[in-house]
Amino acid sequence: MRKLVSILTLFIFSIFIPHSGLSAAAAPAAESPVNLPAEVVIADFENGELTNRLGGESGSWNLDPMDENNSYTDADVVELPRKALAPNKALKLTYSVESDLPSQNGFWTKLKDFDGTYYDHLYMDIKGDSAKGFPNIFKIEIKKPKPIHPVEGEAPPPAPVSAVDIEKIKGSYRVPVSAKWRTVKIPLNKMTGLMDYADPAAWANPAIGRRNLDELVIVFQDRMVSKKTGVIYLDNIRFVHTGNPGPTPVDFPPRKIEKTETKIEGIEFTRFLLKRLGGFANQTVVKKKFPKDDRAFLHEIAQDTWKFFDQIVDQEHGLPLDTIQIGETAAVDDKTWVGDYTNVTNIGVYFMCLVSAYDLGFLSKEETIRRIRLTMTTLEKVQYHESGFPYNYYDTTTAERTSYFVSLVDSGWLVAGLYVAKNAFPEELTEQAGRLIGRGNFNFFYDPVERQMFHGFYEHLGVPSDYHYGVFYTEPRAASYLAIARGEVPEEHWFMGMIRTFPEEYGWQQMRPINRSPKTTLGYTYSGGYYEWKGLRYLPSWGGSAFEALMPGLILKEKELAPQGLGLNNKRQVLGQIRYAREMKQPVWGMSPCAIPEGGYSEYGAAPFGAKGYKAGVVTPHASVLGIEYYPKAVVRNLRKLIKNYDVYGDYGFYDSVNVKTGAASRRYLALDQAMLFVALNNYLNDGAIRKRFHAEPAMQKAEKLLSAENFFEDTSMPDPQTGTAIS
């Protein structure tokens, strides 16, 4: 899910930022609605009831209803003598999280599909009870149904059967409490989880993310509150239009450098960008005879794929471009598009690609080191956040940062790439790589309350992302491993923070967990469990996509060190992709988020293998190649079929995707997807070469017990689709 949001951001970023201008045009101000009040009171409790002024029901909630004697919130409307504030009724919340079990509870009130577009702040009056005690902080959340964006030409997703099947998104804010009445004023733009990043209209007016508000929730969490029992009072909860909303999650930093002396656009600007690269494609579709020998076939694909990283790199700064689109009638025509921006994941995997090019014989040692040093030198010069981590996006032409956001998972891939480069050429690169590796501490992203990692941090808003990386079997586990190995995040995060399976009552999930019971590994007790589909047992990813399941295996020795854990699960995920494609009557397999032939970007996966589950219908070659070390013969057959049946191969190897329903192929190349494919081929052809470089780092070796200790399943024997034998 993270990479989908990240790349969607990049695509929309390219739409709203003019190629040759200094900055994006200011978003148009929303027109003031007619006859809307400047303030809407949700609840003032003067009627003596919990039902709010919108007619919404209210009440208490408890994460573990079986623990109601120790974990609870009691909600009452009471009268309080107040001189400064009148009238005098308020909501009294008496809470306890004093339990031997994980405890979380609070209060909720329904917002009845409230449209908060016009309002920019949430106000409420708050006071702690000095006699009974109170927390110095609690969390408030606003929830709404997750917007659905149907893809053109695809059937809309089925309507939810019941309320528990509706996926919610939420914005949150941590609210301070004192012993005296005070009015807390929360800028709604800081509730970043309400922003609908997949809607281009929301980038012009982020406030539309505040439509259809469903619920306001007060949260007391045992690891957050300073006092395990206590009382707080709330009153006059209201949405307010101040006319001063503050910065938004989608604001861009001002641009200071002109790309060209005079403004140019269209094909002229494209040709300007092409001159900064190491070359460009000559053909739109390549038809050639490939070797019959499988290893030679894969080596030739690797050589073609390498041309992307050999050429689609800004030669001044050594930064790989995120995206290019090849023309329709010729490689360069009025449909050609060159995305001269990058994010730090692209830079991290570019280091791995340079090392892979050396491993595969495409670059000399001297040239490999020269290119790595050029990119590292640029990294030493660009602007960083005060945490020591880079911003997530940079312009490859000017090397300016183009984002306020600092990303955990992207920073993780950058540091991983630096380790790989350093350990490939330690005599030459240790000093320079070490300076970059040591700049940030991953504890910056860690939330000790949830024991999870924040998605990132918004510098201009001064808040972390509303969301955490919670699902264990997803791409961010690589960053988590790295952070724990460096001693910057506690080991408990791996087991007690990240979720193997969701509880049975989470109705929106694709499957119901089996054996979701407590298990203990390395002294940590947590909930296990797995899914089962057509006799195949596995831990789910989020969407059932190949990249979130398998990308960490590019650097982590999951295959080697976790034969009963992540390595086995990886193999079953590849098998699941193969079987699910057959089930969907797709002639080829391999599904992940990707650029789509119709334009834009969307998510795809083998739905049963994700907790949420993405749709099918579009195949991306990198998703197949990520499985090469588990089912090489099946992958080679699939790649040969893709080349034979579709116009999906160009000068830089496989294009990003093909729609198996229409036969149309994308003409885009994405640095991330090309890198996953290329590094996976190098690992297969050179015995895990990139993983060996990563694990050569002493700290990474010390953390290997995280991989080897856990057994996901009781029975590790499953049929193999190629041989019919057990895969354990």
N, C-alpha and C positions, 0 to 999 in steps of 0.2 A: 504493500500500500504506500509506503513512504516514497519509493521511486516513482510511482505513478504521479503522486502530487508534485514531486520535484520536477519531473519532466514536463508535466502539464504546465507548471509555472514557467519553464523555459520556453515552451511553445507560445504561450500567451504573452510572455515577456517580449518575444520577437515581434509580436503584432503591435504592441503598444509603444515600443521604443523605436523612434525613427533611426534609420541606419546612420545617417550622417549628421544628425542634430546633437545638441548638447544634452538635452533631457527630454523626457516624455512631456507631452502637453498636459496641463493640469486637468484632472478629472472634472467633468462638468458638475456644477453644484446642483443638487437635487432641488427641484421646484418645491416650494412650500405648499403642502396640501391645504385645500380650502377648509376653513372651520375646524381644524384640529387644535385641541388645546395644547398649551405648552407643557402641560403636566397631566399624567394619567395616574391616579392613585390605584394601585392594585389591591392594597389591604391597609386599612387603618384600625380595624378591629373594634370600632366604636359600636357595632351592632352586637357585640358580645359573642359572636360566633366565629368559627374558623373559616367558613365559606367566605371567599374574597369578594371584592366589589365587582369583579367580572362575572361572578356567578360560579367561579371555579371551586371545586371541592379541595380540601386541604387535610393534612394529617401527618402522622409520624410514620417513619419507616425504620427497618432494622435489617442489616445485611444478613444476619443469622437469627431468624425468628425463634430458633430453638434455644437461644441464649438470652431470652428476654429478661431474666432476673439480674443479669450483670451488664447487659448491653441494651440500652433503650434511650428513647427521647420521649418525654411526656410534654404535650403541648396544651396550654391553657391560656384563655384570655382573662387578664386580671386588671384591676384598677390600681394605678400608681399615682401618688400625689406628686405633681410636677409643677414647678412655677414657670419654668421657661417654655414648656411645651403644653399645649392644651388642644383638644380634650385629653383625658387621662387614662384611657384603656390601651393596653399593649399586649403583645404576644409574649408569654413566658415559656421558655424552653428549658426544661430540666433534663439534663443528659447524664449518661454514664457510659464510659467505655472501659470501665475497670473490670476486665475479664481476663481469664487465662487464655481465651481464644482470640483470634484476630477480631477486632470490634470496629464497627462503623455503622452509624445511624444518623438520624436527623429528622428534618421536617420538609414537606413538599406542599406546593400549592399550584393548582392547574391554571394555566394562562389562557386557555380557551382559544388557541390559534391566534393569539394577539399579533398584530402587525406593528413591529417596533421600528419600521424603516425611518420614521420621522424623528425618533428619539435617539439621543446620543449618550445619555447617562442613565444609570440606575442609582437612585438615592434611597437610603433607608436610615432610620434612627436606631442606634444600638447602644446598649449599656450592659455591663457585667454586674453581677450581684456580688458586692464586696464581702458580704457576710457568708454566703454559700460558696464563694469561689467561682472563677470563670476562666475560660481559655484565653490566652493572649492572641489567638488567631483561630479562625475556622474558615471553611471554604463554602462559597456560594456558587451554584451552577445554574445556567439557563439551558434547557434542552429543547430540541425540535426534531421532527423526522428528517432523516437524511434526504436531501433532494435527489431525485432520479433524473438522469439525463440520457434519454434513449439515443442510440446511435442510428443515424439515418440508414434505412434499409434493413434494420434488424428489428425483430419482434420485441415489444416492450416486456420488461420482466413481469412475472405474475404478481398480482396484487396480494398484499399480506393477508393471511387468513385471520389473524387476531392481533391484538395490541402487542403481545409479546414477540410477534414476528417482525415488528417494525424496527428497523435499525435507527438509532438516535445519534445525533451529534450534539455536542455541548460546548458552551463557553464557560469558563470558570474564573474565579478571582479569590484570592486569599484576603480575608477581611480582618483587620486588627480590632481588638476590643479593649476598652478601658472601663474604669469604675464609674465614669460620668457619661451622661448622655452626650452623644456626638452624632452628627450626620455624616455618614460615609457616602462619598460620591464616586461612583465607579464608571469610568469611561467605557462604553460598550465596545469600542474598537479594541480594547485590551482583552476582550473575550474572543480571542482569535479563532477558537474552534467553531464559531458560528459562521465564519467566512466560507463561502462556497467557491473554492478555487477552480472548480471545473466549469464554472459559468462565466464566459467572457464578459457578460453584462456586469457581473459583480466587481470586475476589475475597474470598471468606469465608475461604479457606485457601490462600494462595499456594504453600504447600509442595507441593501436588499437581502443580505444574509440574515437580517433580523425579522424577516417575515415568518409567519406560521409558528410563532413561539408557543411551546406546549406546556412547559412546566418550569417553575423555579424551585430549587432544592437547596436546603441548608445541610451541610455535611460536618459531622464530628467524627474524626478518625483518630484511633488510639495512638498512632505514631505521629500525629500532627499536633494535638492539643497539649498545652502545657500543664493542664490539670485534668485528671481522668474523670472527675465528676464536677458538676457545677450548674450554674444558671445564667442564661443571658436573656435580655429583653429586646424585642424588635418592634418597630412601629413605623407607620407611614412609608410603606414600601411603594415606590412610584417610579415610573419612567418619565424622564425630563428631557425636553428639548432646550439646550442651552445655546445652540448656535455655535458652539466651540467644541466640536467632536474630537479634536486632536488628530494625531497621525493615524493612518490605517495600516493593516497588515500588508497591503499591496503597494505601499509607497516605494518609490525608487530614490536612491540618493541622487543629488544633482550631478550632472556630468560637467566636467571642467575642460575636457580636451576635445577639440574638433578632429574628426577622422580625416577630413579632406579640407583643403583650403576654401573651396566653394562647394555648396551643396549639390550633390549628384544623386540620382535615383535610378531604379530600374536596372537594365542590363549594363549601363555604364558603371553603376556602383558595384555590381557583381564582378565586372572585369577588374575594377580597382582591388577588390578583395582577393581575387584569384592571383594577382601579382604578388601578394604577400605570402602565398602558400608555396609548398615545395613541388607543386604540380597539380594536375586535375585530370579527371576522367576524359577519355577520348571517345568512348562508345556508350550507347544507352543499354544495350543488351549484348552479352557475350555468349556466343555459341562455339564451343570447342570440344574436342575429344579428350576426355579425361583418362588417366591411367586405369587399367583394370585392377592392378594391385591396390589393396585398400590403404596401406600406409602411404604409398605414393600419391594416391588420390587425396588423402587428407593433407599431405605435405603441400600439394599444389593449391588447395583451398587456403591453407595458411599463408602461402606466398602471396596469393592475390589479396587476401585480407590485410596482410601487412602493408600493402601499398597505400591503404587509407592512412595509417599512422606514419608512413614515410612522407606523404604528400599533404594531407589535410591538417597541417600544423602551421601556425604563424611563425615564419622564419626568424623574425626579430625577437620574439618573446619565448619561443619554444612551447607555446600553449596549443593543445589540440582543440580543434573546433568541435562544438557539440553536435551539429547537424548540418548535412548538406542534402540538397535535392537535385538529382540529375534531370536535365531537360527532357522534353517529350520527343522532339524531332531530331535533336542532336544533344550531345552531352552539355553543351552550353547554348541555351536559347533563352527566350523570355520567360520560360518556366523554371529555369535554374535558380536555385536559392542557396545562399551560403550564410549559415548562421555563425557569425563571428563572435561567439560568446562561449563560455565553458563553465563547468562547475568543478568543484574540487575532487569529486569522485572521478571525473574524466582524467584529471591530472594524475591522480593516484594510480589508476589502471593503465595510464599511458606509460608510467615508469615500468610497470609489469610487462607491457607490450615491448618496450625497448629491450628489456632483459630477454624476453622471449625471442625477439628477432635475433639477438646474439646467440641464444641457445640453438636456434634453427638454422643458423648460418647465413642469415640475410644481412647482418651488419658485422663489421669488424669490431673488435674490442675497443679500439681507439675511438671510432665513430660513435659507438654506443655511449661511452663515457662522455664524449663531447656533448651529445644531445641531452643526456641526463643533467650535466652541469649547467647547460644553458637554461633548462627549465627550473632547476633549483635556484639559479641566480635570480630569475624572475620572481620566484616565490619569496626570496629574501627581500625583494624590493616592494612588493605590492602591499596594500593597506590591510592591516589585521585588526580584529576586534581586541579589546583590552584583555580578554580572557587568554589571548595567545593563539587563538584559532583563527583561520582565515574566514572571510565571508564566503557565502556559498557560490556566488556567481561573479565572474570577471569578464570584461570585454577583452577579446584576444587581440584586437587591433591596438587599443590604447593601454591595456593592462589595468584599467580602472576597475574598482569593485562596482558592481551594479546591483547590489542587494544589501539590505540591512540584516538579513537573516544569517545566523551561524548554526550550521547543521551538525548534529551528532554523527549520523551515519556517513555523511560525505567526508567529514573530518577524519573519521575512522579509516575510510578507504584511502585517503591521502596519506595518512601516517603508515598504513600497511604497505602502500607502494614505496614509500621512502625506506622502510625496513628491507623490502625486497631488493631495491637498488643498492643500498648500503652493503648488504650481505653478499650480493653478486660481485661487487668490486670493492672490497673493504679497504684496500690500501689507498685507492684513489678517492673514495667518496665518503668515508666514515666521518671526517670532520665536518664537511658541509651538510651532509644528511643529518648528522647529530644535532646541529644547530636548529634545524627545522623541526626535527622530531621532538625536541625538548621544549618547544615554545608553549604548549598548552597542557593542562592537566584535565583529564576526562571527568574528574569529579565535578567539574563545572556543569556537566549535563545530567548529573545523577540526582534523583529525587529520593532522599532517604525515607520519606513517608511511604511512598508506593514501592520502594525498592526497585524502581524502574528508571530507565533513561528517558529524559524529555526528548522530543523530536529535535528541539533546538531552542534558540533564543533570538527574540526580536530586539535588536539594539535600540531602535528608535522608540519602541513602546516600553522598553524596560521590563519585559516579562518573558518568561519561557513560553514555549508552545503549550496550548491547552492539552495536547495529547502526549502520551508516553508510548514507547515501544513495549507492548505487553506480551505479544505472542512469541513464544520461544523459537518455534521453527520458522523463522523469517530471516531476511537478509541482515538485520541489525545485530544478530548474534555474533557476527564477526567483530563489530566494534565493541560489543560487550566483552568478548574474550580478550581483546587487546587491552581494554581498560582495566580488567581484573588482573591480567598478566603484568601490567605496569605497576600494580599496587595502588591504583588511584580510585578504584571502586571495590567495595567489599565482595567477597566470594559469594555471600548469601544472595546477591543479585541474580546470579546464574540459576539458582535453584528456587528461591523463595519469591523472587520478583517476576520472573518470566513464566508465562502460563503455558503448560503443555496442552491442556484441553479446558474448554469452558464448562461451567456447571450445566447440568441437565436442563434447568429451567430457562436457559438462554434460548428462547424459541426461534430466533433469527438464524441460528447456525445450521449449516447444511445437514449435519448428521448429529446423532446423540452419542456422547462419549461412553465408552465401555471401560469398566474397571477404574473409574475415576475415584481412586481411594488414596489415602495417605501412603507415601513411600519415603524412604530415607536413603540419601546418598551423601557420602562424606560428612555425615552428621547433621545434614539439613533435611527437615521433613517438609514435604510439599505435596500437592495433589498431582497424581500421574494421569493415567488413562490414555486411550487412543481411539481412533475411529476404525471402522471396518466396512469395506465396500467390496462386495463379491468375493469374499474370502480373503481379502488383502488387509492386513492390519498396518496402521501407520499413524504417526503424529501429523496433524494437519498444519499447513501454512495458513496464511490469511486468505488468499484468494485462489490457491491451487495453481499458482504460476510457477514456472521452472526457475526463474531468476531468484525469487525470494527463498525457494527451497535449496537451490544448488549453488548460487553465487559464492556463499562463504567457503564452499569446498575448493574454490580456486586457491585459497591461502591456508585454510585449516586442514590438518591431517585427519579429517573425519573418516575417510575411507580406510586409512591405515590404523588409526587408534580407537575407533568406535565401531567395531564390527557388530556389536549388539545394540548400538545406540544410533547416533547420527549417520554413520556410514550405512547401516542397514536401512535406515529411514530414507536416505537419499536414493538408494537403489529401488526401494518400493515406490517412491515418488516418480521416478523415471518409468517404471513399469506401469504406474497408474496413468501417466500421460499416454502411453502406448495403448493401453486397454480402453481408456476413455475415448480416444480418437476413434477407435473401432466402434465403440458403442454409439458414437455420434455419426457414424458412417462417413468420417473424414478420410480421404485417401492418404493424407500425410499427417504427421503429428508434431507436437512441440508448441506449447502455448504459454505466452507471457505478455505483459503489457508491451506495446510496440506502436510504431507509427503505422497507420492504416492506409491502404491504397486509396480510399476515398478522400483522404486528407485528415489531418489531426492525429490524435493519439488516444488510445483506449486500452482497457485492461482485458486480458484473456487468460483462461486457465482451465484446468480439469476440475470442474466445480466440486465434486465430492472430496477432493483432496485439500480443500481450503475450508477454514471455519466459516467464512462468509461465502466464498465461491464466486469466481468470475465466469463470464460467459465463454462459449466456444465460437468457432467459426473462422478465426484468423490464425494462421500459423506463422511463427517467426523462427528462422533457422537457428538463431543462437540458443533457443530453448531446447532444441534437439541436441546440439553439440555439447551443451552442459552435461548431458548424460553419457558422453562418449566413454568415460572410464568404467561405467557400469554395464552398458549394453552396446559395445562397439559395433557389432554386426548390424544390430537394428538401426543404429544411428547412420551408418554408412548407407544402408539400403534406403533410408528415409531421405538422406541428402541427394542420392542419385535420382530418386523419384522426383524430388523438388526441381532439380535441374532439367530433367527430361520433360516434365509436364507443364512447367510454368516459365515465363520470362522473368525469372527471379535472380538472375546472375549477371553482374556487371563487372566493370574494371576492378572494383574493390571487393570482389567476391559476392556473397549473397546480399541482395537488398534486404530491407528490414522485415518485410512480411509479404504474405500472399493471402488473399481471401479465397478460401477453398470452395466457396459457393459460386463465386463469379469467375474465378481464375485470374482476377486482376492482381498484379503485384505492385507493391509500393516502389517508388523510385528514390526512397530516402535511405541514407546511411546515418546511423546514430553512433557516436563514439563509444557510448557505454555498451551497446549491444555488440558492436564489432569487437570490442575489447574482451568481453566475456567469451565470445566465440574463439578468438585468437589465443587467449591465455589457456582456455580449456584444451585446445589442440596441442599447445606446447606441453602442458602437463601430461597429456596422454602419450605423445610421441617421445617425451624425454623424462619419463618416470617421475612425474610429480615435481618437476624442476622448480616451479614457482613456490609450491608449498615448502620445499626443502629450504629455500632462501628465507622464507618467513620464519620457519621454525628453527633456523640457525641462530636466531636471536635468543640469548640465554633466558630472558624474561618469558618469551613465548614457550620455551621448553618447560619452564617451571609450572606453567598453567595447564600442561597437557592432561593432568588428572581430570580436569573438567570434561574432557572428551571421553576418556577411557572408562570412567567410573560408572556411567549410567547405562542401565539396560532398560529399554523402553517396553519390551514385550516379554511375556512368559514363554511363548512359543515363537522361535525365530526361524522356523522353517516355512517357506512359501514356494510355490512352483515358479519356475523360470520360463518365460514365454519362448525363449530360443531353444532350450535344451530339454525342458520338462523336468529338470532336476531341481532339488532344493537350492535356494540361493544363500543359505546361511553358511 
